[in-house]
Protein backbone atom coordinates (compact mmCIF):
# COMPACT_ATOMS: atom_id res chain seq x y z
CA UNK A 1 0.00 0.00 0.00
CA UNK A 2 2.88 2.35 0.72
CA UNK A 3 3.99 2.08 -2.91
CA UNK A 4 0.68 3.51 -4.10
CA UNK A 5 0.81 6.68 -1.99
CA UNK A 6 2.93 8.45 -4.61
CA UNK A 7 0.20 7.72 -7.11
CA UNK A 8 -2.46 9.17 -4.83
CA UNK A 9 -0.66 12.51 -4.97
CA UNK A 10 -0.13 12.17 -8.70
CA UNK A 11 -3.78 11.32 -9.28
CA UNK A 12 -5.07 14.31 -7.33
CA UNK A 13 -2.86 16.63 -9.33
CA UNK A 14 -3.75 14.79 -12.52
CA UNK A 15 -7.48 15.25 -11.99
CA UNK A 16 -7.03 18.99 -12.45
CA UNK A 17 -5.46 18.41 -15.86
CA UNK A 18 -7.99 15.79 -16.98
CA UNK A 19 -8.73 17.40 -20.34
CA UNK A 20 -5.05 17.58 -21.20
CA UNK A 21 -4.58 13.88 -20.39
CA UNK A 22 -7.50 12.89 -22.61
CA UNK A 23 -6.04 14.84 -25.51
CA UNK A 24 -2.60 13.33 -24.95
CA UNK A 25 -4.01 9.81 -24.57
CA UNK A 26 -5.70 10.07 -27.96
CA UNK A 27 -2.34 10.66 -29.62
CA UNK A 28 -0.67 7.51 -28.31
CA UNK A 29 0.10 5.10 -31.15
CA UNK A 30 -1.35 1.61 -31.07
CA UNK A 31 1.21 -1.10 -31.63
CA UNK A 32 -0.91 -4.12 -32.39
CA UNK A 33 0.47 -7.35 -33.84
CA UNK A 34 -1.67 -10.45 -33.34
CA UNK A 35 0.14 -13.32 -31.64
CA UNK A 36 -1.03 -16.88 -32.30
CA UNK A 37 1.32 -18.63 -29.92
CA UNK A 38 0.29 -20.90 -27.10
CA UNK A 39 3.66 -22.62 -27.00
CA UNK A 40 6.09 -19.93 -25.90
CA UNK A 41 8.64 -21.22 -23.38
CA UNK A 42 9.01 -19.72 -19.92
CA UNK A 43 12.51 -18.46 -19.12
CA UNK A 44 14.23 -15.37 -17.76
CA UNK A 45 14.57 -13.96 -21.24
CA UNK A 46 11.28 -15.10 -22.80
CA UNK A 47 7.85 -14.64 -21.28
CA UNK A 48 5.19 -17.31 -21.62
CA UNK A 49 2.45 -16.89 -24.19
CA UNK A 50 0.20 -18.98 -21.96
CA UNK A 51 0.73 -19.97 -18.37
CA UNK A 52 -1.36 -23.06 -18.85
CA UNK A 53 1.05 -24.41 -21.46
CA UNK A 54 4.10 -23.55 -19.39
CA UNK A 55 2.54 -25.24 -16.39
CA UNK A 56 1.86 -28.39 -18.39
CA UNK A 57 -1.89 -28.13 -17.81
CA UNK A 58 -4.32 -29.54 -20.32
CA UNK A 59 -7.12 -27.08 -21.03
CA UNK A 60 -10.35 -27.31 -23.01
CA UNK A 61 -10.45 -25.79 -26.48
CA UNK A 62 -10.93 -22.06 -26.45
CA UNK A 63 -8.35 -21.44 -23.72
CA UNK A 64 -7.47 -17.76 -23.47
CA UNK A 65 -4.34 -16.85 -25.38
CA UNK A 66 -2.33 -14.67 -23.03
CA UNK A 67 -0.28 -11.72 -24.11
CA UNK A 68 3.43 -12.15 -24.91
CA UNK A 69 4.56 -8.53 -24.97
CA UNK A 70 6.70 -8.20 -21.86
CA UNK A 71 9.43 -6.45 -23.79
CA UNK A 72 7.11 -3.93 -25.43
CA UNK A 73 8.66 -0.44 -25.49
CA UNK A 74 7.46 1.99 -22.84
CA UNK A 75 4.20 3.69 -23.77
CA UNK A 76 3.10 1.24 -26.47
CA UNK A 77 -0.29 -0.38 -26.30
CA UNK A 78 -0.48 -4.07 -25.50
CA UNK A 79 -0.83 -6.67 -28.19
CA UNK A 80 -4.03 -8.35 -27.12
CA UNK A 81 -4.91 -11.85 -28.20
CA UNK A 82 -8.48 -12.85 -27.47
CA UNK A 83 -9.81 -16.32 -26.94
CA UNK A 84 -11.75 -17.70 -29.93
CA UNK A 85 -15.47 -17.84 -29.40
CA UNK A 86 -16.71 -21.31 -28.45
CA UNK A 87 -18.57 -23.11 -31.23
CA UNK A 88 -21.33 -25.68 -30.83
CA UNK A 89 -18.94 -28.59 -31.29
CA UNK A 90 -16.46 -27.35 -28.69
CA UNK A 91 -16.66 -28.59 -25.09
CA UNK A 92 -18.25 -26.11 -22.74
CA UNK A 93 -16.54 -25.48 -19.42
CA UNK A 94 -18.71 -25.29 -16.32
CA UNK A 95 -18.61 -25.12 -12.55
CA UNK A 96 -18.11 -28.87 -12.53
CA UNK A 97 -14.99 -28.43 -14.67
CA UNK A 98 -13.60 -25.95 -12.17
CA UNK A 99 -14.42 -28.25 -9.27
CA UNK A 100 -12.77 -31.24 -10.98
CA UNK A 101 -9.55 -29.26 -11.30
CA UNK A 102 -7.30 -29.49 -8.22
CA UNK A 103 -7.10 -25.84 -7.35
CA UNK A 104 -4.69 -26.53 -4.46
CA UNK A 105 -2.06 -28.30 -6.57
CA UNK A 106 1.18 -26.37 -7.09
CA UNK A 107 1.59 -25.61 -10.83
CA UNK A 108 4.58 -27.32 -12.43
CA UNK A 109 6.22 -24.05 -13.45
CA UNK A 110 5.92 -22.65 -9.92
CA UNK A 111 7.42 -25.83 -8.46
CA UNK A 112 10.32 -25.57 -10.90
CA UNK A 113 10.96 -21.95 -9.87
CA UNK A 114 10.96 -22.89 -6.18
CA UNK A 115 13.24 -25.87 -6.71
CA UNK A 116 15.73 -23.74 -8.63
CA UNK A 117 15.57 -20.84 -6.17
CA UNK A 118 17.08 -22.84 -3.31
CA UNK A 119 20.26 -23.25 -5.33
CA UNK A 120 20.09 -19.84 -7.01
CA UNK A 121 19.90 -17.97 -3.70
CA UNK A 122 21.96 -20.31 -1.50
CA UNK A 123 24.45 -17.53 -0.70
CA UNK A 124 21.87 -14.89 0.29
CA UNK A 125 22.30 -13.26 3.68
CA UNK A 126 19.48 -12.46 6.09
CA UNK A 127 18.44 -8.81 6.22
CA UNK A 128 15.20 -8.71 8.18
CA UNK A 129 12.21 -10.68 9.44
CA UNK A 130 9.12 -11.73 7.54
CA UNK A 131 6.13 -11.85 9.85
CA UNK A 132 2.90 -13.61 8.97
CA UNK A 133 -0.37 -11.84 9.71
CA UNK A 134 -3.94 -12.86 9.03
CA UNK A 135 -6.09 -9.75 8.64
CA UNK A 136 -9.55 -10.10 10.20
CA UNK A 137 -12.88 -8.37 9.88
CA UNK A 138 -12.14 -6.10 12.85
CA UNK A 139 -9.13 -4.67 10.99
CA UNK A 140 -11.63 -2.62 8.98
CA UNK A 141 -13.78 0.31 10.11
CA UNK A 142 -17.15 -1.32 9.38
CA UNK A 143 -18.30 -4.91 9.02
CA UNK A 144 -21.36 -7.04 8.36
CA UNK A 145 -21.04 -10.78 8.73
CA UNK A 146 -17.97 -11.83 6.78
CA UNK A 147 -17.73 -8.49 4.92
CA UNK A 148 -15.42 -5.74 6.15
CA UNK A 149 -14.46 -2.29 4.82
CA UNK A 150 -11.60 0.02 5.72
CA UNK A 151 -13.16 3.36 4.89
CA UNK A 152 -10.96 6.45 4.50
CA UNK A 153 -13.47 8.62 2.64
CA UNK A 154 -14.64 11.96 4.06
CA UNK A 155 -18.16 12.03 2.59
CA UNK A 156 -19.39 8.42 2.88
CA UNK A 157 -18.21 7.21 6.27
CA UNK A 158 -21.17 4.88 6.71
CA UNK A 159 -21.81 2.31 3.96
CA UNK A 160 -25.10 0.42 3.85
CA UNK A 161 -23.39 -2.93 3.26
CA UNK A 162 -26.61 -4.99 3.45
CA UNK A 163 -28.39 -2.87 0.84
CA UNK A 164 -25.44 -2.92 -1.52
CA UNK A 165 -25.05 -6.67 -1.23
CA UNK A 166 -28.70 -7.04 -2.23
CA UNK A 167 -28.44 -4.65 -5.17
CA UNK A 168 -29.07 -6.36 -8.51
CA UNK A 169 -26.46 -4.94 -10.84
CA UNK A 170 -27.48 -4.35 -14.50
CA UNK A 171 -24.69 -6.44 -16.01
CA UNK A 172 -25.31 -9.00 -18.75
CA UNK A 173 -22.35 -11.21 -19.67
CA UNK A 174 -22.15 -13.00 -23.01
CA UNK A 175 -19.82 -16.01 -22.52
CA UNK A 176 -19.17 -16.06 -26.29
CA UNK A 177 -17.32 -12.74 -26.06
CA UNK A 178 -14.42 -11.44 -23.93
CA UNK A 179 -15.89 -10.62 -20.54
CA UNK A 180 -12.89 -9.67 -18.39
CA UNK A 181 -9.75 -7.60 -18.90
CA UNK A 182 -6.86 -8.40 -16.56
CA UNK A 183 -3.83 -6.10 -16.57
CA UNK A 184 -1.03 -4.91 -14.33
CA UNK A 185 -0.18 -1.21 -14.04
CA UNK A 186 2.77 -2.17 -11.80
CA UNK A 187 3.76 -5.08 -13.97
CA UNK A 188 7.12 -5.78 -12.37
CA UNK A 189 5.84 -6.38 -8.83
CA UNK A 190 7.23 -9.74 -7.73
CA UNK A 191 7.29 -12.10 -4.77
CA UNK A 192 9.55 -14.21 -2.61
CA UNK A 193 10.31 -17.43 -4.45
CA UNK A 194 10.86 -19.67 -1.42
CA UNK A 195 9.23 -19.72 1.98
CA UNK A 196 11.40 -18.70 4.92
CA UNK A 197 10.95 -16.36 7.90
CA UNK A 198 13.33 -13.71 6.57
CA UNK A 199 14.10 -11.66 3.46
CA UNK A 200 17.57 -11.37 2.02
CA UNK A 201 19.99 -8.50 1.93
CA UNK A 202 19.83 -6.57 -1.35
CA UNK A 203 16.88 -8.70 -2.52
CA UNK A 204 14.79 -6.84 -5.12
CA UNK A 205 11.34 -8.30 -5.64
CA UNK A 206 10.66 -6.36 -8.83
CA UNK A 207 11.22 -8.36 -11.99
CA UNK A 208 10.41 -8.23 -15.69
CA UNK A 209 10.12 -12.01 -15.73
CA UNK A 210 6.37 -12.50 -15.95
CA UNK A 211 6.70 -16.01 -14.57
CA UNK A 212 7.78 -14.57 -11.21
CA UNK A 213 5.58 -11.49 -10.92
CA UNK A 214 1.94 -10.42 -10.64
CA UNK A 215 1.63 -11.40 -14.30
CA UNK A 216 1.72 -15.06 -13.26
CA UNK A 217 -1.03 -14.35 -10.72
CA UNK A 218 -3.13 -12.75 -13.45
CA UNK A 219 -2.65 -15.88 -15.52
CA UNK A 220 -3.96 -17.97 -12.63
CA UNK A 221 -7.12 -15.84 -12.46
CA UNK A 222 -7.58 -16.09 -16.22
CA UNK A 223 -7.12 -19.86 -16.19
CA UNK A 224 -9.95 -20.46 -13.72
CA UNK A 225 -12.28 -18.02 -15.48
CA UNK A 226 -11.68 -19.86 -18.76
CA UNK A 227 -12.36 -23.19 -17.13
CA UNK A 228 -15.71 -21.76 -16.01
CA UNK A 229 -16.54 -20.87 -19.62
CA UNK A 230 -15.57 -17.20 -19.79
CA UNK A 231 -13.24 -15.47 -22.22
CA UNK A 232 -10.46 -13.28 -20.84
CA UNK A 233 -8.08 -10.69 -22.25
CA UNK A 234 -4.85 -10.59 -20.27
CA UNK A 235 -2.52 -7.68 -20.92
CA UNK A 236 1.05 -8.16 -19.72
CA UNK A 237 2.71 -5.06 -21.15
CA UNK A 238 5.21 -3.51 -18.72
CA UNK A 239 4.04 -0.06 -17.63
CA UNK A 240 6.28 0.67 -14.65
CA UNK A 241 9.84 0.72 -15.98
CA UNK A 242 9.37 4.39 -15.17
CA UNK A 243 7.19 4.50 -12.06
CA UNK A 244 5.58 7.92 -12.55
CA UNK A 245 2.93 7.92 -15.23
CA UNK A 246 2.30 4.16 -15.15
CA UNK A 247 -1.44 4.63 -14.68
CA UNK A 248 -1.60 7.03 -17.61
CA UNK A 249 0.10 4.44 -19.80
CA UNK A 250 -2.09 1.53 -18.73
CA UNK A 251 -5.18 3.72 -19.19
CA UNK A 252 -4.42 4.04 -22.91
CA UNK A 253 -4.53 0.26 -23.25
CA UNK A 254 -7.71 -0.08 -21.16
CA UNK A 255 -9.59 2.43 -23.29
CA UNK A 256 -8.43 0.76 -26.49
CA UNK A 257 -9.50 -2.71 -25.34
CA UNK A 258 -12.89 -1.40 -24.17
CA UNK A 259 -13.44 0.33 -27.50
CA UNK A 260 -12.68 -2.90 -29.37
CA UNK A 261 -14.87 -4.94 -27.00
CA UNK A 262 -17.94 -2.84 -26.11
CA UNK A 263 -19.51 -5.68 -24.10
CA UNK A 264 -16.50 -5.99 -21.82
CA UNK A 265 -17.15 -4.17 -18.55
CA UNK A 266 -15.09 -6.02 -15.92
CA UNK A 267 -11.50 -4.84 -15.53
CA UNK A 268 -9.06 -6.03 -12.87
CA UNK A 269 -5.76 -4.25 -12.25
CA UNK A 270 -3.79 -6.93 -10.40
CA UNK A 271 -1.01 -5.78 -8.04
CA UNK A 272 0.73 -6.93 -4.90
CA UNK A 273 1.10 -4.91 -1.71
CA UNK A 274 4.18 -4.03 0.34
CA UNK A 275 3.75 -3.75 4.12
CA UNK A 276 6.99 -2.73 5.84
CA UNK A 277 7.31 -1.92 9.54
CA UNK A 278 9.64 0.68 11.04
CA UNK A 279 11.57 -2.17 12.64
CA UNK A 280 12.49 -3.37 9.15
CA UNK A 281 10.21 -6.39 9.31
CA UNK A 282 7.91 -7.12 6.39
CA UNK A 283 4.34 -8.31 6.80
CA UNK A 284 3.10 -11.36 4.93
CA UNK A 285 -0.72 -11.39 4.84
CA UNK A 286 -1.66 -15.05 4.78
CA UNK A 287 -4.60 -17.39 5.35
CA UNK A 288 -4.84 -21.16 5.38
CA UNK A 289 -7.35 -22.34 2.80
CA UNK A 290 -7.98 -26.07 2.35
CA UNK A 291 -4.81 -26.83 4.32
CA UNK A 292 -2.65 -24.66 2.04
CA UNK A 293 -1.25 -21.16 2.60
CA UNK A 294 -2.78 -18.44 0.46
CA UNK A 295 -1.80 -14.79 0.15
CA UNK A 296 -4.60 -12.65 1.51
CA UNK A 297 -6.29 -10.38 -1.04
CA UNK A 298 -7.37 -6.75 -0.68
CA UNK A 299 -9.87 -5.18 -3.06
CA UNK A 300 -9.52 -1.43 -3.61
CA UNK A 301 -12.39 0.71 -4.79
CA UNK A 302 -12.65 4.49 -4.92
CA UNK A 303 -14.99 7.45 -4.74
CA UNK A 304 -15.57 10.76 -6.50
CA UNK A 305 -14.56 13.13 -3.72
CA UNK A 306 -12.49 16.30 -3.40
CA UNK A 307 -10.02 16.45 -6.28
CA UNK A 308 -11.00 12.97 -7.50
CA UNK A 309 -13.38 13.76 -10.37
CA UNK A 310 -14.77 12.10 -13.50
CA UNK A 311 -15.80 8.99 -11.56
CA UNK A 312 -19.60 8.83 -12.02
CA UNK A 313 -19.99 5.07 -11.46
CA UNK A 314 -18.03 4.75 -8.23
CA UNK A 315 -21.07 3.46 -6.34
CA UNK A 316 -21.52 0.56 -8.75
CA UNK A 317 -17.85 -0.29 -8.36
CA UNK A 318 -18.39 -0.34 -4.60
CA UNK A 319 -21.36 -2.69 -5.04
CA UNK A 320 -19.22 -4.94 -7.23
CA UNK A 321 -16.40 -4.98 -4.67
CA UNK A 322 -18.75 -5.91 -1.83
CA UNK A 323 -20.45 -8.67 -3.79
CA UNK A 324 -17.16 -10.13 -5.01
CA UNK A 325 -15.82 -9.97 -1.44
CA UNK A 326 -18.82 -12.00 -0.31
CA UNK A 327 -18.31 -14.61 -3.03
CA UNK A 328 -14.62 -14.96 -2.12
CA UNK A 329 -15.25 -15.22 1.62
CA UNK A 330 -18.04 -17.77 1.13
CA UNK A 331 -15.73 -19.81 -1.08
CA UNK A 332 -12.55 -19.45 0.99
CA UNK A 333 -13.13 -18.00 4.48
CA UNK A 334 -10.22 -15.82 5.59
CA UNK A 335 -8.90 -15.13 2.09
CA UNK A 336 -9.91 -11.48 2.03
CA UNK A 337 -8.55 -8.45 3.86
CA UNK A 338 -11.03 -5.60 4.46
CA UNK A 339 -11.98 -3.74 1.28
CA UNK A 340 -10.03 -0.49 1.01
CA UNK A 341 -12.62 2.20 0.19
CA UNK A 342 -10.71 5.41 -0.44
CA UNK A 343 -10.63 8.73 -2.34
CA UNK A 344 -8.67 7.25 -5.24
CA UNK A 345 -9.45 6.40 -8.86
CA UNK A 346 -6.61 4.28 -10.33
CA UNK A 347 -8.37 3.90 -13.73
CA UNK A 348 -11.40 2.39 -11.97
CA UNK A 349 -13.55 5.10 -13.57
CA UNK A 350 -13.22 3.44 -16.98
CA UNK A 351 -16.06 0.95 -16.35
CA UNK A 352 -18.66 0.46 -13.58
CA UNK A 353 -17.09 -2.93 -12.78
CA UNK A 354 -13.44 -2.10 -12.24
CA UNK A 355 -11.30 -2.97 -9.22
CA UNK A 356 -7.69 -2.94 -8.13
CA UNK A 357 -6.57 -6.16 -6.44
CA UNK A 358 -3.66 -6.43 -4.02
CA UNK A 359 -2.63 -10.09 -4.17
CA UNK A 360 -0.57 -10.55 -1.04
CA UNK A 361 2.62 -8.56 -0.45
CA UNK A 362 6.29 -8.68 -1.39
CA UNK A 363 6.78 -10.98 1.62
CA UNK A 364 4.40 -13.64 0.27
CA UNK A 365 5.70 -16.42 -1.91
CA UNK A 366 4.83 -16.70 -5.56
CA UNK A 367 3.11 -20.02 -4.84
CA UNK A 368 0.85 -18.41 -2.23
CA UNK A 369 -0.09 -15.58 -4.58
CA UNK A 370 -0.84 -17.89 -7.51
CA UNK A 371 -3.04 -20.04 -5.29
CA UNK A 372 -4.96 -16.91 -4.29
CA UNK A 373 -5.26 -16.01 -7.97
CA UNK A 374 -6.98 -19.32 -8.59
CA UNK A 375 -9.34 -18.77 -5.67
CA UNK A 376 -10.21 -15.26 -6.84
CA UNK A 377 -10.79 -16.56 -10.36
CA UNK A 378 -13.29 -19.07 -9.02
CA UNK A 379 -15.01 -16.47 -6.82
CA UNK A 380 -15.36 -14.10 -9.79
CA UNK A 381 -16.65 -16.92 -12.00
CA UNK A 382 -19.29 -17.73 -9.38
CA UNK A 383 -20.38 -14.09 -9.31
CA UNK A 384 -20.43 -13.87 -13.11
CA UNK A 385 -22.62 -16.97 -13.32
CA UNK A 386 -25.42 -14.87 -11.86
CA UNK A 387 -25.05 -12.24 -14.59
CA UNK A 388 -25.10 -14.24 -17.82
CA UNK A 389 -27.17 -12.83 -20.65
Order of alpha helices (4+ residues) and beta strands (2+ residues): alpha-alpha-alpha-alpha-alpha-beta-beta-beta-alpha-beta-beta-alpha-beta-alpha-beta-beta-beta-beta-alpha-beta-beta-alpha
